[in-house]
Amino acid sequence: MAGIIKKRHHAHKSGFHRKGVNEAGYICPRFNLESRRLAWLKTIRSASSRAAATAMLTSNTWRSKYQDVAGPDRAFISTYQMEIADLDPALSGLRIVQLTDIHHGPWLPIEFVDAIMERVNAMKPDIVALTGDYVVNSPRYIYPVVESIGRLTPSIGTVAVLGNHDWWEGGPELADALEGAGVILLDNTRKTLTLDRQIVDFTHEGLCLAGVGDPWADRVDFDAALAEVPDSLPRILLSHNPDAAEDRRLIEAGYRIDLMLSGHTHGGQVCFPKNGMPVLPKVRKQKYGRGLIFGPQCPVYVSRGIGTAGVPLRLGADPEIAAFDLVATGKPPWFIRADETGNSLAQNDAGTADPGLQTPSHH
């Protein structure tokens, strides 16, 4: 996928209207911030963050210290075996690696991002699933991060959805850049992985790969993503924000989803030392803080992601790259923790659940 990324212009439109409220009832947190009256606050804050990061990361001493606590070597590699009902044996053993919340910006230099891509490639993925928030702070980070993403080498392909920060910094430009790098965008649409492991628009056999837009900054259209998919066809849904699992429209429609892959929460990013509870502002996000959670309609895996937003610090929520090895079975979805490796001092032993990881049970 590597190569020159050319600007293209398509009609990628946000789903927000009338004072920043979308059809799901979400109020865009940046709507007022982007108003004429307060836009200068973002400009000052972004410039201040870039200046502070430049001052710190240009010092070899501080750069080394920062890498010790926030560098790519801190990322856990979590590996799960996932049994999926109705999965054709031809797709058994398929490896999907999820990468989310890269947040390339002042505090995550591009060489850190490149190192993460190398780690993903070393995991030998068949499909890389990108679940949004590739940039933070400024649109200037779009093309460098997309060029790095273009170095991914999955055997089949890379699929993606956008996150709220992507829209805030330039959703249409980022979407075009990702498509130009060969990434398949799944926002409010779907593709199908065939039995001979090709990604096509539609077929009645294989694995459905679907996605929805971000509920804070885009449309969320479950019908566009999942309607008319045969009930017997397994499907994986990408949604940057795990709150989508609680959307009444999804619950009322009753769509089959074998696994939803999400990010957004950073696993709390900063967690209380005593109980490991994430510092998250909403009740739903407490439920979907990190790891595997069973929602009302489907299992949801919330990855802690790579980068940071706001405060450039992680505490009790180390970065994560998650891998899912699919296995054909006649049972409901079932996860087995296969391994977890990383260089963090806070690393759990293999087989130990992350904080917030709930033990699945058959239904």
FITORTOR-200563 format. One record per residue: residue in one letter; x, y, z of N, C-alpha, C in turn. Coordinates in steps of 0.001 Angstrom, whole numbers, plus 500000, padded with zeros to 6 digits. Layout:
AXYZXYZXYZ ...
//
This chain:
M500800498794500000500000500000500000500836501262500000 A502084501124500288502929502314500374503029502997499026 G503217504279499062503352505015497813502917506441498005 I502831507164496924502433508564496987500933508648497220 I500544509456498159499138509643498480498668510924497823 K497665510802496975497159511962496259495839512422496879 K495653513714496876494403514269497373493295513996496366 R492160513497496914490972513333496096489799513916496867 H488724514200496180487614514879496843486319514120496579 H485743513566497662484478512865497588483517513505498580 A482283513063498526481245513658499369481131512913500692 H482160512974501511482084512443502866481479513530503737 K480264513299504220479558514348504938479289513924506379 S479396514860507282479037514615508669477527514536508795 G477059513766509800475627513624510022475057514639510978 F475796515679511347475310516640512319474565517780511640 H473556518242512345472720519319511823472139520062513019 R471361521060512793470669521883513789471364521915515148 K472301522786515259473047523031516496473846521823516963 G474333521028516025475268519976516388474641518716516932 V473339518477516706472684517260517185472463516321516001 N472869515047516143472671514108515047471421513283515262 E471161512330514344469903511597514378469812510643515568 A470936510346516195470930509475517377470752510267518663 G470676511601518550470485512424519728471774512852520401 Y472937512540519789474213512945520360474485514415520039 I475002515138520994475422516518520783476929516524520553 C477361517045519421478785517049519108479536517923520110 P480497517361520864481209518151521865481988519310521279 R482327519239519983483133520298519387482287521342518661 F480941521169518654480142522085517849480324523524518308 N480184523757519608480351525119520109481793525579520024 L482722524631520232484131524988520175484515525468518792 E483827524914517762484144525287516398483360526518515940 S482550527076516816481815528284516441482791529434516284 R482353530482515632483217531642515405483675532254516721 R482802532204517721483111532875518980484228532192519750 L484341530850519652485281530117520488486357529368519704 A486357529497518387487335528753517602488769529111517969 W488974530336518386490336530761518729490881530008519938 L489999529514520819490456528735521972491147527448521535 K490561526801520548491176525577520031492519525894519390 T492571527003518658493820527381517999494942527602519011 I494631528305520080495643528568521115496038527280521811 R495066526451522158495352525206522860496199524272522006 S495846524148520733496589523262519838498023523743519652 A498187525040519461499530525587519276500369525418520540 S499753525599521698500479525439522962500915523998523156 S500050523053522812500391521643522948501537521275522016 R501509521782520784502589521488519834503910522077520327 A503852523296520882505080523934521370505675523160522542 A504820522714523463505305521955524614505898520625524179 A505239519947523246505740518660522771507061518825522040 T507172519872521230508415520119520498509565520366521459 A509303521166522484510349521486523460510813520238524202 M509886519371524559510250518189525327510882517115524446 L510278516830523297510715515698522492511961515979521670 T512383517247521593513653517531520920514837517351521862 S514564517198523137515609516893524114515780515377524183 N516981514910523918517219513467523930516886512846525283 T517192513548526342516913513023527677515418512879527919 W514677513956527643513243513900527856512568512959526865 R513082512886525648512499511982524653512636510537525119 S513823510206525672514040508848526173513100508537527329 K512938509510528244512043509297529380510595509151528918 Y510205509973527952508825509897527461508572508568526763 Q509573508078526018509413506796525339509274505657526350 D509917505801527493509798504772528524508369504628529027 V507620505722529014506260505666529552505192505702528472 A505541506118527256504515506265526220504977505785524851 G506141505173524739506651504741523439506009503465522941 P506288503098521697505656501928521077505973500619521783 D507091500538522484507421499298523187506502499044524376 R505733500067524763504807499884525884503557499129525465 A503307499005524181502046498430523717501965496933524016 F500865496525524656500574495119524847500158494526523501 I500426493257523327499846492502522214498914491477522835 S497614491681522682496601490786523231496082489890522114 T496123488588522330495697487639521300494537486800521816 Y493488486724521026492298485968521393491960484953520303 Q491456483818520736490832482881519796489333483106519872 M488719483296518722487296483611518685486560482573517862 E485651481862518504484827480882517806483579481584517274 I483294481358515996482159482030515358481237480991514737 A479968481054515102478981480165514510478840480451513018 D478673479385512247478432479471510795479643479920509988 L480802480094510619481987480477509855482432479291509012 D482596479504507727483025478427506839484436477983507206 P484694476672507225486043476185507543487140476796506685 A486788477270505481487796477893504618488357479173505233 L487601479770506168488059480995506811488556480752508238 S488550479524508668489055479212509997490551479500510057 G490990480118511119492382480522511244492654481940510778 L491640482609510238491796483993509792492219484864510973 R493235485694510789493696486589511851493345488038511521 I492571488653512416492236490073512317492977490798513422 V493776491796513057494486492607514041493837493981514079 Q493421494378515271492772495671515456493774496704515949 L493753497850515297494597498978515684493698500203515774 T493769500907516891492833502017517076493483503169517819 D492894504342517674493285505537518425494796505775518391 I495329505816517180496756506110517017497064507521517504 H496219508464517167496367509852517610497760510402517305 H498189510242516046499433510900515657499253512402515808 G500201513014516505500127514441516776501390514883517477 P501345515981518187502564516518518803503225515551519771 W502406514722520468502950513865521510503199512438521051 L502856512107519820503164510780519278503856510970517931 P505200511083517943505955511342516712505737510248515679 I505976510577514431505714509636513356506607508407513443 E507819508545514006508662507357514139508078506366515138 F507341506860516146506634505971517058505537505223516301 V504811505957515453503749505338514655504329504276513738 D505449504588513082506087503618512191506468502344512949 A506939502506514183507318501344514986506110500478515315 I504974501111515553503748500356515804503345499563514561 M503473500170513386503127499467512149504033498250511949 E505287498386512321506196497247512211505776496127513150 R505320496491514337504864495466515276503614494769514747 V502710495523514134501512494919513558501892493967512432 N502788494382511557503213493511510458503848492225510974 A504582492319512094505228491137512660504205490133513186 M502970490574513421501915489677513893501289488889512756 K501692489169511530501230488464510325499697488460510209 P499090489642510151497625489699510039497145489331508648 D495963488750508587495278488600507303494501489875506983 I493858490428507998493124491686507856493532492603509004 V493788493868508711493966494875509743492684495697509820 A492121495789511015490907496573511241491276497830512012 L491128498979511367491438500276511975490137500906512449 T490066501230513744488797501718514275488849503182514724 G489563504001513958489405505441514070490361506189514976 D490257507508514901491091508479515612492569508289515277 Y492908508637514044494276508486513556495116509722513861 V494455510851514085495171512111514302494595512826515517 V495320513844515965494831514723517010495536516064516851 N494865517137517252495462518472517344495433519287516060 S495684518675514898495799519484513681495686518609512430 P495127519156511328495102518414510061496489518135509497 R497514518839509974498861518649509436499372517223509642 Y498729516476510544499193515119510848498521514045509994 I497591514448509134496834513472508346497731512689507395 Y498455513375506543499205512662505507500376511855506057 P501099512325507075502144511462507637501597510158508226 V500473510218508963499960508992509569499402508050508512 V498786508593507475498261507732506418499400507071505645 E500486507804505442501642507198504780502186506039505612 S502197506196506928502651505107507798501681503940507748 I500380504214507785499371503153507669499538502394506363 G499946503104505323500147502468504025501256501429504016 R502063501379505076503138500387505159502663499068505762 L501415499015506190500876497759506698500828496714505587 T501087495458505934501167494404504916500294493202505259 P498995493400505500498133492238505732498017491405504468 S497795490115504620497737489250503447496499489507502599 I495441490061503215494200490307502477493952491792502277 G493918492563503343493661493992503186493428494684504511 T493282496011504438493043496851505603491692497525505463 V490870497429506511489558498080506523489543499084507661 A488658500086507571488725501173508551487403501907508667 V487226502559509821486205503589510007486886504806510608 L486220505950510530486754507174511106486236507374512531 G486992508145513333486583508492514681486271509968514801 N485870510381515986485471511771516188486617512748515942 H487833512428516392488959513337516164489286513461514674 D489057512406513932489316512465512484488399513486511825 W487135513478512228486202514453511675486539515864512133 W486944516000513380487251517327513903488457517950513211 E489384517119512763490593517659512119490523517625510600 G489498517002510037489356516986508583488932515643508045 G487693515235508346487200513921507953487266513631506472 P486744514514505605486800514214504173488227514062503648 E489132514920504102490524514843503651491175513541504118 L490913513149505347491489511917505871490900510699505182 A489585510716504941488949509604504238489545509419502849 D489712510516502135490297510439500794491733509924500843 A492493510379501827493884509938501942493959508443502228 L493095507947503123493089506518503423492716505699502194 E491701506130501469491329505416500250492464505441499237 G493152506581499158494287506679498243495426505755498618 A495498505370499898496538504446500368496087502987500279 G494896502763499726494418501396499551493598500852500695 V493251501697501668492440501262502800490965501272502393 I490229500237502781488810500131502464488007500754503600 L487295501845503327486492502522504351485136501844504476 L484720501613505726483473500900505995482448501755506728 D482645503065506787481678503910507482480306503783506824 N479347503217507565477973503043507100477893502273505787 T478675501229505709478621500340504554479221498995504934 R479383498118503984479910496778504268480587496204503037 K481435495238503280482040494412502254481912492958502706 T482278492031501834482248490616502193483585489981501865 L484090489204502808485290488406502573484856487065502027 T485301486746500833484887485504500185485654484309500750 L485216483117500383485853481902500871487269481741500337 D487581482397499207488961482376498720489728483615499175 R489178484282500216489854485370500922490107486601500054 Q489062487012499354489060488264498616487962489147499189 I488216490448499295487203491370499780486433491928498590 V485118491653498568484259492072497460483066492831498021 D482265493407497109481110494174497554480082493296498254 F479779492120497680478784491252498312478854489848497747 T478662488877498639478445487492498267477707486834499411 H477008485736499145476197485073500155477010484148501049 E478283483970500742479129483105501550480375483867501983 G480855483543503189482085484176503654481896484861504989 L482396486088505097482350486864506337482044488305505991 C480995488842506589480633490245506355481512491147507209 L482117492147506581482906493168507258482157494489507119 A481621494991508218480758496171508162481280497241509112 G480738498450508953481138499545509831480056500602509910 V480111501388510984479205502533511113480018503779511432 G479431504931511198480093506192511465480151506493512951 D480877507528513286481037507910514689479800508656515175 P479241508279516344478016508925516812478207510358517276 W479440510773517578479671512153518000479810513106516817 A480251512597515675480647513518514605480187513099513215 D479471511993513106479067511500511792477707510819511938 R477223510244510855475996509453510903476293508035511411 V475314507432512083475365506023512447474190505352511766 D474459504543510733473401503953509919473572502436509902 F472913501771510854473009500315510935472350499642509740 D471293500241509206470635499642508045471566499609506846 A472275500722506619473208500764505486474325499740505648 A474702499480506905475804498557507158475374497099507142 L474141496815507589473793495415507867472509494918507214 A471672495797506701470416495346506113470677494440504912 E469834493434504762469853492499503642471059491558503652 V471844491558504724472888490552504866472214489267505331 P472447488130504677471795486876505083472050486565506558 D471019486060507245471155485774508675472236484749508951 S472506483890507999473501482832508209474933483320508014 L475089484553507534476426485069507240477013485730508483 P478115485231509019478739485888510168479182487297509788 R479201488153510795479603489523510488480325490157511663 I481305490987511302482070491773512262481829493239511950 L481517494019512982481173495425512800482231496306513441 L482726497274512685483665498264513205482888499515513607 S483093499970514833482485501213515309483480501888516228 H483929503067515882484914503739516726484424503848518162 N483211504285518336482662504519519664481828503314520094 P482170502663521223481412501482521648480000501788522097 D479671503070522317478303503424522663477307502974521597 A477795502718520393476912502244519324476228500939519712 A476858500152520577476266498884520998474974499082521776 E474774500286522343473578500581523128472540501362522331 D472808501603521062471893502387520234470565501634520090 R469483502311520428468179501652520391467815501154519001 R468314501825517963468009501403516599468628500050516293 L469818499803516804470461498506516612469710497425517375 I469325497735518601468629496747519426467265496404518837 E466538497425518390465213497189517819465284496430516506 A466318496684515706466450495988514423466842494526514619 G467559494221515711467926492844515999468950492253515053 Y469785493092514458470788492579513520471779491653514226 R472122490598513544473171489715514052474529490425513932 I475283490424515008476669490911515000477473489929515842 D478445489290515242479246488312515966480316488981516822 L480770490148516407481744490898517194481757492344516725 M481699493277517673481907494688517381483291495075517892 L484075495694517020485406496173517392485357497686517557 S485808498168518714485736499592519020487005500062519718 G487088501379519865488183502011520589487622503171521385 H488140504366521142487605505637521638487922505923523103 T487817504933523979487941505197525419489382505247525903 H490330504717525136491735504594525537491883503740526803 G490863502905527072490883502115528293490808502972529538 G490346504204529370490324505169530462491464506161530365 Q492569505722529751493805506496529588494465506792530931 V493702507325531869494186507511533236493208506794534162 C493716505786534895492861504972535753493292505109537209 F492329505024538086492622505125539513493541503977539936 P494624504273540653495599503230540984495039502093541821 K494132502370542746493691501342543675492771500314543041 N491786500779542269490809499843541728490865499691540220 G491740500442539557491880500317538114490719500864537318 M489773501554537989488613502074537273489029503227536363 P488533503211535126488906504282534201488256505597534567 V488956506682534247488410508020534448487617508370533196 L486347507999533185485494508190532022484239508928532457 P483771509868531612482731510770532083481307510252532014 K481026509194531219479650508783531039479449507347531512 V478224507052531930477927505719532456478162504655531409 R477729504902530200477910503908529145479389503595528952 K480204504631528967481623504408528733482263503649529895 Q481692503785531103482202502960532197481986501491531864 K480835501170531330480548499785530960481468499318529858 Y481699500190528885482530499842527734483923500462527858 G484510500363529033485805500990529253486936500339528490 R486996499000528550488098498287527904487779496795527873 G488454496081526990488326494628526950487014494154526360 L486626492940526716485444492294526162484235492537527055 I483183493075526448481942493350527158480788492799526337 F479819492185527008478634491712526297477542492761526382 G477245493378525243476187494367525158474845493697524968 P473787494500524853472445493932524702472241493186523391 Q473076493481522384472896492865521078474070492012520641 C475276492293521175476452491603520656477633491771521604 P478649490904521463479887491136522206480660492296521588 V481288493104522439482043494275522001483451494174522573 Y484444494331521707485809494410522214486283495848522087 V486659496436523233487118497823523279488619497804523531 S489384498137522504490836498186522631491276499480523296 R492329499397524092492873500593524742493552501530523755 G493866501046522548494444501906521539495900502247521804 I496418503207521033497854503512521037498165504874521649 G497541505922521170497931507277521541497112507848522685 T497182509168522811496472509885523860495778511100523269 A494809511618524011494158512880523659493971513668524946 G494031514972524831493975515784526033495319515747526744 V495356515159527917496597515013528670497461513939528017 P498724514234527679499592513241527016500168512237528009 L499269511469528649499683510573529716498758509373529752 R499352508199530007498577507000530303498994506494531679 L497992506129532469498255505590533793497288504431534032 G497844503230534169496998502053534374496212501664533144 A496604502138531991495896501822530742496911501827529598 D497850500877529648498901500838528640498340500647527233 P499049501125526206498595500942524827498416499462524491 E497620499205523463497277497825523130497113497631521629 I497588496499521153497265495986519818496577494651520044 A495389494465519488494608493251519731494518492405518459 A494632491089518633494525490155517510493444489123517809 F492679488781516779491598487812516911491774486727515863 D491983485498516331492111484349515434490758483649515374 L490139483653514203488785483136514057488806481616513878 V487840480968514525487714479517514466486277479174514124 A486087478258513192484744477823512814484153476950513916 T482894477219514271482219476442515317480727476599515151 G479992475686515751478542475790515736478014476485516969 K478918476958517834478526477577519104478351479083518936 P477743479715519934477716481186519938479129481728520069 P479320483034519869480663483605519992481295483286521345 W482542482878521319483250482480522534484703482879522395 F485222483553523401486579484062523352487471483298524318 I488672482986523882489669482382524748490919483243524667 R491381483759525834492617484522525843493765483579525549 A494433483793524449495526482913524051496854483382524610 D497071484701524608498375485189525019498287486691525215 E499180487220526009499317488677526099500778488966526395 T501376489721525521502794490009525700503034491490525562 G504088491967526168504444493365526068505597493652527000 N506082494849526954507241495206527752506883496044528969 S505603496183529251505188497036530353505414496356531694 L505824497120532690505971496591534042504620496220534626 A503570496815534092502223496534534598501558495378533869 Q502316494671533047501754493617532205501113492518533036 N499930492056532587499283490926533227499931489632532784 D499818488596533607500274487276533187499356486754532098 A499880485838531266499062485249530206497850484575530830 G496688484850530228495470484241530720494752485073531762 T495358486138532235494711487001533217493910488075532497 A492669488234532905491805489202532232492243490617532535 D492085491494531543492307492912531764491258493436532737 P491528494553533429490454495193534187489320495541533236 G488107495173533588486958495435532722486681494315531754 L487546493286531692487311492162530785486394491178531468 Q485194490985530928484232490115531548484318488724530953 T484186487714531810484264486337531342483013485998530555 P483160485535529296481972485240528494481318483945528934 S480065483800528623479363482547528900478466482219527736 H478201480941527557477324480519526462475886480876526766 H475175481273525725473745481611525886472927480683524998 
//
